[in-house]
Amino acid sequence: MAAHKGRSGFRWSPWNLLLLVPLLMLVTPWFNSKDPVVFGMPFFYWSQFLWVPVGVVCVLLVYLRTKGDGEGAPDADDRVDDIDEGARR
């Protein structure tokens, strides 16, 4: 494997803070109540169902806003040493 200069596995963006929003559902005392009841389900249960699309939207926004950040993909190297030739052996 070729070493890539200046590449780090960690990329920081303020958009990444949006990924903390779905973790708010883990603060159980905020949601531990029966009322209001929706379709016969206590608040505790239907609020958890509500967090699923909230989490999906947060992850989608972070992905769309940060997918082009940082350095681009490394240049392709056509050396034989880097090609997997396991099937030919």
PDB file of N, CA, C and O in Angstrom:
ATOM      1  N   MET A   1       0.825  -1.179   0.000  1.00  0.00           N
ATOM      2  CA  MET A   1       0.000   0.000   0.000  1.00  0.00           C
ATOM      3  C   MET A   1       0.869   1.242   0.000  1.00  0.00           C
ATOM      4  O   MET A   1       1.859   1.315   0.728  1.00  0.00           O
ATOM      5  N   ALA A   2       0.516   2.173  -0.779  1.00  0.00           N
ATOM      6  CA  ALA A   2       1.274   3.417  -0.849  1.00  0.00           C
ATOM      7  C   ALA A   2       0.828   4.344   0.271  1.00  0.00           C
ATOM      8  O   ALA A   2      -0.355   4.401   0.608  1.00  0.00           O
ATOM      9  N   ALA A   3       1.771   5.061   0.837  1.00  0.00           N
ATOM     10  CA  ALA A   3       1.453   6.028   1.887  1.00  0.00           C
ATOM     11  C   ALA A   3       0.948   7.312   1.247  1.00  0.00           C
ATOM     12  O   ALA A   3       1.494   7.776   0.246  1.00  0.00           O
ATOM     13  N   HIS A   4      -0.080   7.869   1.823  1.00  0.00           N
ATOM     14  CA  HIS A   4      -0.646   9.114   1.314  1.00  0.00           C
ATOM     15  C   HIS A   4      -0.217  10.248   2.226  1.00  0.00           C
ATOM     16  O   HIS A   4      -0.568  10.265   3.406  1.00  0.00           O
ATOM     17  N   LYS A   5       0.521  11.171   1.703  1.00  0.00           N
ATOM     18  CA  LYS A   5       1.038  12.278   2.503  1.00  0.00           C
ATOM     19  C   LYS A   5      -0.082  13.255   2.832  1.00  0.00           C
ATOM     20  O   LYS A   5      -0.916  13.567   1.982  1.00  0.00           O
ATOM     21  N   GLY A   6      -0.092  13.733   4.064  1.00  0.00           N
ATOM     22  CA  GLY A   6      -1.023  14.765   4.460  1.00  0.00           C
ATOM     23  C   GLY A   6      -2.447  14.275   4.674  1.00  0.00           C
ATOM     24  O   GLY A   6      -3.337  15.089   4.918  1.00  0.00           O
ATOM     25  N   ARG A   7      -2.689  12.992   4.591  1.00  0.00           N
ATOM     26  CA  ARG A   7      -4.042  12.477   4.788  1.00  0.00           C
ATOM     27  C   ARG A   7      -4.194  12.008   6.217  1.00  0.00           C
ATOM     28  O   ARG A   7      -3.325  11.327   6.760  1.00  0.00           O
ATOM     29  N   SER A   8      -5.266  12.365   6.795  1.00  0.00           N
ATOM     30  CA  SER A   8      -5.566  11.965   8.158  1.00  0.00           C
ATOM     31  C   SER A   8      -6.916  11.269   8.157  1.00  0.00           C
ATOM     32  O   SER A   8      -7.767  11.592   7.328  1.00  0.00           O
ATOM     33  N   GLY A   9      -7.134  10.331   9.052  1.00  0.00           N
ATOM     34  CA  GLY A   9      -8.399   9.627   9.124  1.00  0.00           C
ATOM     35  C   GLY A   9      -9.492  10.484   9.740  1.00  0.00           C
ATOM     36  O   GLY A   9     -10.672  10.152   9.620  1.00  0.00           O
ATOM     37  N   PHE A  10      -9.132  11.568  10.390  1.00  0.00           N
ATOM     38  CA  PHE A  10     -10.090  12.432  11.059  1.00  0.00           C
ATOM     39  C   PHE A  10     -10.272  13.722  10.290  1.00  0.00           C
ATOM     40  O   PHE A  10      -9.302  14.429  10.016  1.00  0.00           O
ATOM     41  N   ARG A  11     -11.503  14.031   9.942  1.00  0.00           N
ATOM     42  CA  ARG A  11     -11.826  15.297   9.278  1.00  0.00           C
ATOM     43  C   ARG A  11     -12.831  16.038  10.145  1.00  0.00           C
ATOM     44  O   ARG A  11     -13.902  15.509  10.441  1.00  0.00           O
ATOM     45  N   TRP A  12     -12.506  17.230  10.546  1.00  0.00           N
ATOM     46  CA  TRP A  12     -13.390  18.002  11.408  1.00  0.00           C
ATOM     47  C   TRP A  12     -14.226  18.962  10.585  1.00  0.00           C
ATOM     48  O   TRP A  12     -13.733  19.613   9.664  1.00  0.00           O
ATOM     49  N   SER A  13     -15.493  19.035  10.935  1.00  0.00           N
ATOM     50  CA  SER A  13     -16.397  20.009  10.351  1.00  0.00           C
ATOM     51  C   SER A  13     -17.435  20.365  11.412  1.00  0.00           C
ATOM     52  O   SER A  13     -17.843  19.493  12.179  1.00  0.00           O
ATOM     53  N   PRO A  14     -17.868  21.607  11.474  1.00  0.00           N
ATOM     54  CA  PRO A  14     -18.930  21.962  12.429  1.00  0.00           C
ATOM     55  C   PRO A  14     -20.227  21.192  12.159  1.00  0.00           C
ATOM     56  O   PRO A  14     -21.043  21.026  13.065  1.00  0.00           O
ATOM     57  N   TRP A  15     -20.418  20.733  10.953  1.00  0.00           N
ATOM     58  CA  TRP A  15     -21.606  19.943  10.627  1.00  0.00           C
ATOM     59  C   TRP A  15     -21.640  18.646  11.422  1.00  0.00           C
ATOM     60  O   TRP A  15     -22.717  18.103  11.667  1.00  0.00           O
ATOM     61  N   ASN A  16     -20.482  18.140  11.829  1.00  0.00           N
ATOM     62  CA  ASN A  16     -20.437  16.887  12.587  1.00  0.00           C
ATOM     63  C   ASN A  16     -21.160  17.003  13.930  1.00  0.00           C
ATOM     64  O   ASN A  16     -21.600  15.993  14.480  1.00  0.00           O
ATOM     65  N   LEU A  17     -21.286  18.211  14.459  1.00  0.00           N
ATOM     66  CA  LEU A  17     -21.998  18.401  15.724  1.00  0.00           C
ATOM     67  C   LEU A  17     -23.471  18.034  15.598  1.00  0.00           C
ATOM     68  O   LEU A  17     -24.123  17.708  16.590  1.00  0.00           O
ATOM     69  N   LEU A  18     -23.991  18.089  14.379  1.00  0.00           N
ATOM     70  CA  LEU A  18     -25.385  17.719  14.151  1.00  0.00           C
ATOM     71  C   LEU A  18     -25.625  16.240  14.455  1.00  0.00           C
ATOM     72  O   LEU A  18     -26.761  15.832  14.696  1.00  0.00           O
ATOM     73  N   LEU A  19     -24.568  15.442  14.446  1.00  0.00           N
ATOM     74  CA  LEU A  19     -24.700  14.020  14.754  1.00  0.00           C
ATOM     75  C   LEU A  19     -24.991  13.776  16.233  1.00  0.00           C
ATOM     76  O   LEU A  19     -25.351  12.663  16.618  1.00  0.00           O
ATOM     77  N   LEU A  20     -24.839  14.798  17.058  1.00  0.00           N
ATOM     78  CA  LEU A  20     -25.151  14.666  18.486  1.00  0.00           C
ATOM     79  C   LEU A  20     -26.651  14.768  18.754  1.00  0.00           C
ATOM     80  O   LEU A  20     -27.121  14.309  19.795  1.00  0.00           O
ATOM     81  N   VAL A  21     -27.400  15.357  17.843  1.00  0.00           N
ATOM     82  CA  VAL A  21     -28.840  15.549  18.046  1.00  0.00           C
ATOM     83  C   VAL A  21     -29.578  14.232  18.271  1.00  0.00           C
ATOM     84  O   VAL A  21     -30.371  14.154  19.210  1.00  0.00           O
ATOM     85  N   PRO A  22     -29.360  13.180  17.454  1.00  0.00           N
ATOM     86  CA  PRO A  22     -30.082  11.931  17.720  1.00  0.00           C
ATOM     87  C   PRO A  22     -29.743  11.294  19.065  1.00  0.00           C
ATOM     88  O   PRO A  22     -30.524  10.494  19.579  1.00  0.00           O
ATOM     89  N   LEU A  23     -28.607  11.631  19.634  1.00  0.00           N
ATOM     90  CA  LEU A  23     -28.248  11.081  20.937  1.00  0.00           C
ATOM     91  C   LEU A  23     -29.101  11.648  22.065  1.00  0.00           C
ATOM     92  O   LEU A  23     -29.107  11.109  23.171  1.00  0.00           O
ATOM     93  N   LEU A  24     -29.820  12.732  21.789  1.00  0.00           N
ATOM     94  CA  LEU A  24     -30.692  13.312  22.811  1.00  0.00           C
ATOM     95  C   LEU A  24     -31.802  12.356  23.216  1.00  0.00           C
ATOM     96  O   LEU A  24     -32.344  12.469  24.315  1.00  0.00           O
ATOM     97  N   MET A  25     -32.148  11.411  22.337  1.00  0.00           N
ATOM     98  CA  MET A  25     -33.201  10.455  22.692  1.00  0.00           C
ATOM     99  C   MET A  25     -32.772   9.533  23.822  1.00  0.00           C
ATOM    100  O   MET A  25     -33.612   8.865  24.426  1.00  0.00           O
ATOM    101  N   LEU A  26     -31.487   9.485  24.116  1.00  0.00           N
ATOM    102  CA  LEU A  26     -31.000   8.630  25.188  1.00  0.00           C
ATOM    103  C   LEU A  26     -31.172   9.249  26.566  1.00  0.00           C
ATOM    104  O   LEU A  26     -30.955   8.580  27.577  1.00  0.00           O
ATOM    105  N   VAL A  27     -31.559  10.514  26.618  1.00  0.00           N
ATOM    106  CA  VAL A  27     -31.788  11.177  27.901  1.00  0.00           C
ATOM    107  C   VAL A  27     -33.210  10.819  28.341  1.00  0.00           C
ATOM    108  O   VAL A  27     -34.147  11.598  28.160  1.00  0.00           O
ATOM    109  N   THR A  28     -33.348   9.637  28.918  1.00  0.00           N
ATOM    110  CA  THR A  28     -34.650   9.057  29.238  1.00  0.00           C
ATOM    111  C   THR A  28     -35.514   9.930  30.153  1.00  0.00           C
ATOM    112  O   THR A  28     -36.719  10.002  29.915  1.00  0.00           O
ATOM    113  N   PRO A  29     -34.987  10.589  31.171  1.00  0.00           N
ATOM    114  CA  PRO A  29     -35.880  11.384  32.035  1.00  0.00           C
ATOM    115  C   PRO A  29     -36.653  12.475  31.289  1.00  0.00           C
ATOM    116  O   PRO A  29     -37.728  12.873  31.739  1.00  0.00           O
ATOM    117  N   TRP A  30     -36.142  12.957  30.181  1.00  0.00           N
ATOM    118  CA  TRP A  30     -36.872  13.975  29.424  1.00  0.00           C
ATOM    119  C   TRP A  30     -38.137  13.406  28.782  1.00  0.00           C
ATOM    120  O   TRP A  30     -39.102  14.137  28.559  1.00  0.00           O
ATOM    121  N   PHE A  31     -38.135  12.131  28.491  1.00  0.00           N
ATOM    122  CA  PHE A  31     -39.235  11.534  27.731  1.00  0.00           C
ATOM    123  C   PHE A  31     -40.023  10.509  28.527  1.00  0.00           C
ATOM    124  O   PHE A  31     -40.935   9.889  27.978  1.00  0.00           O
ATOM    125  N   ASN A  32     -39.711  10.310  29.783  1.00  0.00           N
ATOM    126  CA  ASN A  32     -40.341   9.281  30.591  1.00  0.00           C
ATOM    127  C   ASN A  32     -41.683   9.756  31.135  1.00  0.00           C
ATOM    128  O   ASN A  32     -41.789  10.145  32.298  1.00  0.00           O
ATOM    129  N   SER A  33     -42.709   9.723  30.283  1.00  0.00           N
ATOM    130  CA  SER A  33     -44.055  10.094  30.709  1.00  0.00           C
ATOM    131  C   SER A  33     -45.078   9.388  29.828  1.00  0.00           C
ATOM    132  O   SER A  33     -44.757   8.917  28.737  1.00  0.00           O
ATOM    133  N   LYS A  34     -46.302   9.321  30.311  1.00  0.00           N
ATOM    134  CA  LYS A  34     -47.370   8.684  29.542  1.00  0.00           C
ATOM    135  C   LYS A  34     -48.053   9.665  28.598  1.00  0.00           C
ATOM    136  O   LYS A  34     -48.418   9.313  27.476  1.00  0.00           O
ATOM    137  N   ASP A  35     -48.217  10.874  29.056  1.00  0.00           N
ATOM    138  CA  ASP A  35     -48.994  11.860  28.284  1.00  0.00           C
ATOM    139  C   ASP A  35     -48.089  12.713  27.443  1.00  0.00           C
ATOM    140  O   ASP A  35     -46.999  13.041  27.913  1.00  0.00           O
ATOM    141  N   PRO A  36     -48.435  13.093  26.269  1.00  0.00           N
ATOM    142  CA  PRO A  36     -49.689  12.803  25.562  1.00  0.00           C
ATOM    143  C   PRO A  36     -49.666  11.415  24.914  1.00  0.00           C
ATOM    144  O   PRO A  36     -48.612  10.904  24.534  1.00  0.00           O
ATOM    145  N   VAL A  37     -50.839  10.833  24.802  1.00  0.00           N
ATOM    146  CA  VAL A  37     -51.001   9.520  24.190  1.00  0.00           C
ATOM    147  C   VAL A  37     -51.407   9.716  22.731  1.00  0.00           C
ATOM    148  O   VAL A  37     -52.313  10.496  22.439  1.00  0.00           O
ATOM    149  N   VAL A  38     -50.747   9.018  21.824  1.00  0.00           N
ATOM    150  CA  VAL A  38     -51.057   9.089  20.395  1.00  0.00           C
ATOM    151  C   VAL A  38     -51.334   7.672  19.899  1.00  0.00           C
ATOM    152  O   VAL A  38     -50.488   6.788  20.033  1.00  0.00           O
ATOM    153  N   PHE A  39     -52.501   7.460  19.335  1.00  0.00           N
ATOM    154  CA  PHE A  39     -52.911   6.134  18.849  1.00  0.00           C
ATOM    155  C   PHE A  39     -52.765   5.065  19.927  1.00  0.00           C
ATOM    156  O   PHE A  39     -52.406   3.926  19.628  1.00  0.00           O
ATOM    157  N   GLY A  40     -53.037   5.420  21.163  1.00  0.00           N
ATOM    158  CA  GLY A  40     -52.967   4.478  22.267  1.00  0.00           C
ATOM    159  C   GLY A  40     -51.557   4.227  22.795  1.00  0.00           C
ATOM    160  O   GLY A  40     -51.379   3.448  23.731  1.00  0.00           O
ATOM    161  N   MET A  41     -50.557   4.877  22.208  1.00  0.00           N
ATOM    162  CA  MET A  41     -49.170   4.685  22.661  1.00  0.00           C
ATOM    163  C   MET A  41     -48.764   5.840  23.569  1.00  0.00           C
ATOM    164  O   MET A  41     -48.989   7.003  23.236  1.00  0.00           O
ATOM    165  N   PRO A  42     -48.162   5.523  24.721  1.00  0.00           N
ATOM    166  CA  PRO A  42     -47.669   6.587  25.594  1.00  0.00           C
ATOM    167  C   PRO A  42     -46.552   7.390  24.921  1.00  0.00           C
ATOM    168  O   PRO A  42     -45.895   6.906  23.999  1.00  0.00           O
ATOM    169  N   PHE A  43     -46.351   8.596  25.385  1.00  0.00           N
ATOM    170  CA  PHE A  43     -45.350   9.508  24.824  1.00  0.00           C
ATOM    171  C   PHE A  43     -43.974   8.870  24.744  1.00  0.00           C
ATOM    172  O   PHE A  43     -43.257   9.060  23.762  1.00  0.00           O
ATOM    173  N   PHE A  44     -43.599   8.110  25.774  1.00  0.00           N
ATOM    174  CA  PHE A  44     -42.273   7.501  25.804  1.00  0.00           C
ATOM    175  C   PHE A  44     -42.013   6.662  24.554  1.00  0.00           C
ATOM    176  O   PHE A  44     -40.905   6.686  24.017  1.00  0.00           O
ATOM    177  N   TYR A  45     -43.018   5.919  24.085  1.00  0.00           N
ATOM    178  CA  TYR A  45     -42.825   5.030  22.941  1.00  0.00           C
ATOM    179  C   TYR A  45     -42.903   5.770  21.603  1.00  0.00           C
ATOM    180  O   TYR A  45     -42.043   5.593  20.741  1.00  0.00           O
ATOM    181  N   TRP A  46     -43.947   6.608  21.432  1.00  0.00           N
ATOM    182  CA  TRP A  46     -44.053   7.241  20.121  1.00  0.00           C
ATOM    183  C   TRP A  46     -42.986   8.300  19.904  1.00  0.00           C
ATOM    184  O   TRP A  46     -42.670   8.620  18.759  1.00  0.00           O
ATOM    185  N   SER A  47     -42.422   8.852  20.972  1.00  0.00           N
ATOM    186  CA  SER A  47     -41.325   9.808  20.795  1.00  0.00           C
ATOM    187  C   SER A  47     -40.078   9.112  20.264  1.00  0.00           C
ATOM    188  O   SER A  47     -39.306   9.707  19.512  1.00  0.00           O
ATOM    189  N   GLN A  48     -39.876   7.842  20.656  1.00  0.00           N
ATOM    190  CA  GLN A  48     -38.741   7.095  20.122  1.00  0.00           C
ATOM    191  C   GLN A  48     -38.897   6.848  18.628  1.00  0.00           C
ATOM    192  O   GLN A  48     -37.927   6.925  17.875  1.00  0.00           O
ATOM    193  N   PHE A  49     -40.124   6.551  18.203  1.00  0.00           N
ATOM    194  CA  PHE A  49     -40.375   6.392  16.761  1.00  0.00           C
ATOM    195  C   PHE A  49     -40.121   7.698  16.018  1.00  0.00           C
ATOM    196  O   PHE A  49     -39.665   7.682  14.875  1.00  0.00           O
ATOM    197  N   LEU A  50     -40.406   8.808  16.648  1.00  0.00           N
ATOM    198  CA  LEU A  50     -40.195  10.116  16.031  1.00  0.00           C
ATOM    199  C   LEU A  50     -38.709  10.420  15.847  1.00  0.00           C
ATOM    200  O   LEU A  50     -38.334  11.124  14.909  1.00  0.00           O
ATOM    201  N   TRP A  51     -37.873   9.903  16.723  1.00  0.00           N
ATOM    202  CA  TRP A  51     -36.436  10.167  16.636  1.00  0.00           C
ATOM    203  C   TRP A  51     -35.769   9.464  15.462  1.00  0.00           C
ATOM    204  O   TRP A  51     -34.697   9.882  15.025  1.00  0.00           O
ATOM    205  N   VAL A  52     -36.384   8.400  14.942  1.00  0.00           N
ATOM    206  CA  VAL A  52     -35.772   7.679  13.809  1.00  0.00           C
ATOM    207  C   VAL A  52     -35.623   8.587  12.592  1.00  0.00           C
ATOM    208  O   VAL A  52     -34.508   8.716  12.086  1.00  0.00           O
ATOM    209  N   PRO A  53     -36.696   9.232  12.087  1.00  0.00           N
ATOM    210  CA  PRO A  53     -36.490  10.136  10.941  1.00  0.00           C
ATOM    211  C   PRO A  53     -35.625  11.345  11.282  1.00  0.00           C
ATOM    212  O   PRO A  53     -34.916  11.860  10.417  1.00  0.00           O
ATOM    213  N   VAL A  54     -35.673  11.804  12.531  1.00  0.00           N
ATOM    214  CA  VAL A  54     -34.810  12.923  12.931  1.00  0.00           C
ATOM    215  C   VAL A  54     -33.347  12.508  12.786  1.00  0.00           C
ATOM    216  O   VAL A  54     -32.535  13.272  12.263  1.00  0.00           O
ATOM    217  N   GLY A  55     -33.013  11.319  13.238  1.00  0.00           N
ATOM    218  CA  GLY A  55     -31.646  10.821  13.118  1.00  0.00           C
ATOM    219  C   GLY A  55     -31.226  10.639  11.671  1.00  0.00           C
ATOM    220  O   GLY A  55     -30.096  10.960  11.304  1.00  0.00           O
ATOM    221  N   VAL A  56     -32.135  10.125  10.844  1.00  0.00           N
ATOM    222  CA  VAL A  56     -31.825   9.928   9.422  1.00  0.00           C
ATOM    223  C   VAL A  56     -31.561  11.263   8.746  1.00  0.00           C
ATOM    224  O   VAL A  56     -30.617  11.385   7.964  1.00  0.00           O
ATOM    225  N   VAL A  57     -32.372  12.255   9.032  1.00  0.00           N
ATOM    226  CA  VAL A  57     -32.186  13.580   8.430  1.00  0.00           C
ATOM    227  C   VAL A  57     -30.862  14.197   8.885  1.00  0.00           C
ATOM    228  O   VAL A  57     -30.162  14.814   8.082  1.00  0.00           O
ATOM    229  N   CYS A  58     -30.515  14.038  10.158  1.00  0.00           N
ATOM    230  CA  CYS A  58     -29.250  14.587  10.659  1.00  0.00           C
ATOM    231  C   CYS A  58     -28.058  13.938   9.955  1.00  0.00           C
ATOM    232  O   CYS A  58     -27.138  14.635   9.526  1.00  0.00           O
ATOM    233  N   VAL A  59     -28.070  12.613   9.835  1.00  0.00           N
ATOM    234  CA  VAL A  59     -26.964  11.924   9.177  1.00  0.00           C
ATOM    235  C   VAL A  59     -26.899  12.312   7.704  1.00  0.00           C
ATOM    236  O   VAL A  59     -25.809  12.515   7.169  1.00  0.00           O
ATOM    237  N   LEU A  60     -28.047  12.418   7.040  1.00  0.00           N
ATOM    238  CA  LEU A  60     -28.075  12.814   5.628  1.00  0.00           C
ATOM    239  C   LEU A  60     -27.508  14.218   5.432  1.00  0.00           C
ATOM    240  O   LEU A  60     -26.715  14.447   4.519  1.00  0.00           O
ATOM    241  N   LEU A  61     -27.909  15.152   6.283  1.00  0.00           N
ATOM    242  CA  LEU A  61     -27.389  16.520   6.173  1.00  0.00           C
ATOM    243  C   LEU A  61     -25.880  16.566   6.366  1.00  0.00           C
ATOM    244  O   LEU A  61     -25.179  17.239   5.610  1.00  0.00           O
ATOM    245  N   VAL A  62     -25.377  15.859   7.366  1.00  0.00           N
ATOM    246  CA  VAL A  62     -23.931  15.853   7.604  1.00  0.00           C
ATOM    247  C   VAL A  62     -23.214  15.229   6.417  1.00  0.00           C
ATOM    248  O   VAL A  62     -22.173  15.728   5.991  1.00  0.00           O
ATOM    249  N   TYR A  63     -23.756  14.153   5.884  1.00  0.00           N
ATOM    250  CA  TYR A  63     -23.121  13.512   4.717  1.00  0.00           C
ATOM    251  C   TYR A  63     -23.084  14.459   3.521  1.00  0.00           C
ATOM    252  O   TYR A  63     -22.041  14.625   2.889  1.00  0.00           O
ATOM    253  N   LEU A  64     -24.211  15.075   3.213  1.00  0.00           N
ATOM    254  CA  LEU A  64     -24.265  15.954   2.041  1.00  0.00           C
ATOM    255  C   LEU A  64     -23.378  17.179   2.196  1.00  0.00           C
ATOM    256  O   LEU A  64     -22.791  17.643   1.218  1.00  0.00           O
ATOM    257  N   ARG A  65     -23.272  17.708   3.410  1.00  0.00           N
ATOM    258  CA  ARG A  65     -22.480  18.926   3.636  1.00  0.00           C
ATOM    259  C   ARG A  65     -20.985  18.650   3.760  1.00  0.00           C
ATOM    260  O   ARG A  65     -20.181  19.565   3.580  1.00  0.00           O
ATOM    261  N   THR A  66     -20.592  17.410   4.063  1.00  0.00           N
ATOM    262  CA  THR A  66     -19.172  17.148   4.297  1.00  0.00           C
ATOM    263  C   THR A  66     -18.551  16.181   3.292  1.00  0.00           C
ATOM    264  O   THR A  66     -17.356  15.905   3.391  1.00  0.00           O
ATOM    265  N   LYS A  67     -19.300  15.661   2.343  1.00  0.00           N
ATOM    266  CA  LYS A  67     -18.728  14.650   1.450  1.00  0.00           C
ATOM    267  C   LYS A  67     -17.630  15.200   0.560  1.00  0.00           C
ATOM    268  O   LYS A  67     -16.774  14.430   0.123  1.00  0.00           O
ATOM    269  N   GLY A  68     -17.611  16.485   0.272  1.00  0.00           N
ATOM    270  CA  GLY A  68     -16.566  17.067  -0.560  1.00  0.00           C
ATOM    271  C   GLY A  68     -15.447  17.726   0.223  1.00  0.00           C
ATOM    272  O   GLY A  68     -14.494  18.234  -0.368  1.00  0.00           O
ATOM    273  N   ASP A  69     -15.548  17.724   1.551  1.00  0.00           N
ATOM    274  CA  ASP A  69     -14.523  18.366   2.381  1.00  0.00           C
ATOM    275  C   ASP A  69     -13.234  17.563   2.371  1.00  0.00           C
ATOM    276  O   ASP A  69     -13.229  16.375   2.047  1.00  0.00           O
ATOM    277  N   GLY A  70     -12.175  18.205   2.719  1.00  0.00           N
ATOM    278  CA  GLY A  70     -10.889  17.523   2.815  1.00  0.00           C
ATOM    279  C   GLY A  70     -10.259  17.335   1.450  1.00  0.00           C
ATOM    280  O   GLY A  70     -10.646  17.954   0.460  1.00  0.00           O
ATOM    281  N   GLU A  71      -9.288  16.468   1.440  1.00  0.00           N
ATOM    282  CA  GLU A  71      -8.552  16.221   0.203  1.00  0.00           C
ATOM    283  C   GLU A  71      -9.304  15.217  -0.654  1.00  0.00           C
ATOM    284  O   GLU A  71     -10.069  14.395  -0.150  1.00  0.00           O
ATOM    285  N   GLY A  72      -9.076  15.297  -1.931  1.00  0.00           N
ATOM    286  CA  GLY A  72      -9.692  14.363  -2.847  1.00  0.00           C
ATOM    287  C   GLY A  72      -9.075  12.990  -2.744  1.00  0.00           C
ATOM    288  O   GLY A  72      -8.163  12.759  -1.951  1.00  0.00           O
ATOM    289  N   ALA A  73      -9.573  12.096  -3.541  1.00  0.00           N
ATOM    290  CA  ALA A  73      -9.045  10.733  -3.550  1.00  0.00           C
ATOM    291  C   ALA A  73      -7.619  10.745  -4.088  1.00  0.00           C
ATOM    292  O   ALA A  73      -7.279  11.576  -4.930  1.00  0.00           O
ATOM    293  N   PRO A  74      -6.790   9.832  -3.609  1.00  0.00           N
ATOM    294  CA  PRO A  74      -5.410   9.793  -4.108  1.00  0.00           C
ATOM    295  C   PRO A  74      -5.392   9.424  -5.587  1.00  0.00           C
ATOM    296  O   PRO A  74      -6.285   8.738  -6.084  1.00  0.00           O
ATOM    297  N   ASP A  75      -4.358   9.892  -6.277  1.00  0.00           N
ATOM    298  CA  ASP A  75      -4.234   9.582  -7.698  1.00  0.00           C
ATOM    299  C   ASP A  75      -4.078   8.086  -7.896  1.00  0.00           C
ATOM    300  O   ASP A  75      -3.439   7.399  -7.099  1.00  0.00           O
ATOM    301  N   ALA A  76      -4.672   7.596  -8.970  1.00  0.00           N
ATOM    302  CA  ALA A  76      -4.565   6.166  -9.272  1.00  0.00           C
ATOM    303  C   ALA A  76      -3.131   5.844  -9.666  1.00  0.00           C
ATOM    304  O   ALA A  76      -2.484   6.612 -10.377  1.00  0.00           O
ATOM    305  N   ASP A  77      -2.657   4.733  -9.209  1.00  0.00           N
ATOM    306  CA  ASP A  77      -1.304   4.285  -9.516  1.00  0.00           C
ATOM    307  C   ASP A  77      -1.422   2.952 -10.234  1.00  0.00           C
ATOM    308  O   ASP A  77      -1.982   2.002  -9.688  1.00  0.00           O
ATOM    309  N   ASP A  78      -0.903   2.870 -11.447  1.00  0.00           N
ATOM    310  CA  ASP A  78      -1.070   1.680 -12.265  1.00  0.00           C
ATOM    311  C   ASP A  78       0.032   0.648 -12.070  1.00  0.00           C
ATOM    312  O   ASP A  78       0.182  -0.254 -12.894  1.00  0.00           O
ATOM    313  N   ARG A  79       0.797   0.763 -11.009  1.00  0.00           N
ATOM    314  CA  ARG A  79       1.848  -0.216 -10.781  1.00  0.00           C
ATOM    315  C   ARG A  79       1.227  -1.577 -10.487  1.00  0.00           C
ATOM    316  O   ARG A  79       0.189  -1.664  -9.832  1.00  0.00           O
ATOM    317  N   VAL A  80       1.865  -2.631 -10.971  1.00  0.00           N
ATOM    318  CA  VAL A  80       1.364  -3.984 -10.785  1.00  0.00           C
ATOM    319  C   VAL A  80       1.353  -4.353  -9.314  1.00  0.00           C
ATOM    320  O   VAL A  80       0.508  -5.140  -8.889  1.00  0.00           O
ATOM    321  N   ASP A  81       2.263  -3.810  -8.528  1.00  0.00           N
ATOM    322  CA  ASP A  81       2.355  -4.152  -7.118  1.00  0.00           C
ATOM    323  C   ASP A  81       1.072  -3.786  -6.350  1.00  0.00           C
ATOM    324  O   ASP A  81       0.754  -4.426  -5.348  1.00  0.00           O
ATOM    325  N   ASP A  82       0.346  -2.780  -6.803  1.00  0.00           N
ATOM    326  CA  ASP A  82      -0.840  -2.323  -6.108  1.00  0.00           C
ATOM    327  C   ASP A  82      -2.111  -3.011  -6.578  1.00  0.00           C
ATOM    328  O   ASP A  82      -3.171  -2.796  -5.990  1.00  0.00           O
ATOM    329  N   ILE A  83      -2.038  -3.823  -7.610  1.00  0.00           N
ATOM    330  CA  ILE A  83      -3.223  -4.471  -8.157  1.00  0.00           C
ATOM    331  C   ILE A  83      -3.383  -5.856  -7.534  1.00  0.00           C
ATOM    332  O   ILE A  83      -2.415  -6.607  -7.414  1.00  0.00           O
ATOM    333  N   ASP A  84      -4.594  -6.182  -7.145  1.00  0.00           N
ATOM    334  CA  ASP A  84      -4.852  -7.502  -6.566  1.00  0.00           C
ATOM    335  C   ASP A  84      -4.938  -8.521  -7.705  1.00  0.00           C
ATOM    336  O   ASP A  84      -5.860  -8.490  -8.519  1.00  0.00           O
ATOM    337  N   GLU A  85      -3.986  -9.396  -7.739  1.00  0.00           N
ATOM    338  CA  GLU A  85      -3.968 -10.416  -8.779  1.00  0.00           C
ATOM    339  C   GLU A  85      -4.215 -11.805  -8.197  1.00  0.00           C
ATOM    340  O   GLU A  85      -3.774 -12.804  -8.764  1.00  0.00           O
ATOM    341  N   GLY A  86      -4.914 -11.871  -7.075  1.00  0.00           N
ATOM    342  CA  GLY A  86      -5.131 -13.129  -6.401  1.00  0.00           C
ATOM    343  C   GLY A  86      -5.915 -14.128  -7.249  1.00  0.00           C
ATOM    344  O   GLY A  86      -5.696 -15.334  -7.135  1.00  0.00           O
ATOM    345  N   ALA A  87      -6.814 -13.651  -8.089  1.00  0.00           N
ATOM    346  CA  ALA A  87      -7.644 -14.549  -8.886  1.00  0.00           C
ATOM    347  C   ALA A  87      -6.840 -15.227  -9.991  1.00  0.00           C
ATOM    348  O   ALA A  87      -7.238 -16.291 -10.466  1.00  0.00           O
ATOM    349  N   ARG A  88      -5.732 -14.647 -10.409  1.00  0.00           N
ATOM    350  CA  ARG A  88      -4.931 -15.191 -11.514  1.00  0.00           C
ATOM    351  C   ARG A  88      -3.974 -16.283 -11.072  1.00  0.00           C
ATOM    352  O   ARG A  88      -3.448 -17.021 -11.905  1.00  0.00           O
ATOM    353  N   ARG A  89      -3.746 -16.394  -9.779  1.00  0.00           N
ATOM    354  CA  ARG A  89      -2.756 -17.369  -9.283  1.00  0.00           C
ATOM    355  C   ARG A  89      -3.315 -18.745  -9.186  1.00  0.00           C
ATOM    356  O   ARG A  89      -2.609 -19.671  -8.788  1.00  0.00           O
TER     357      ARG A  89
END
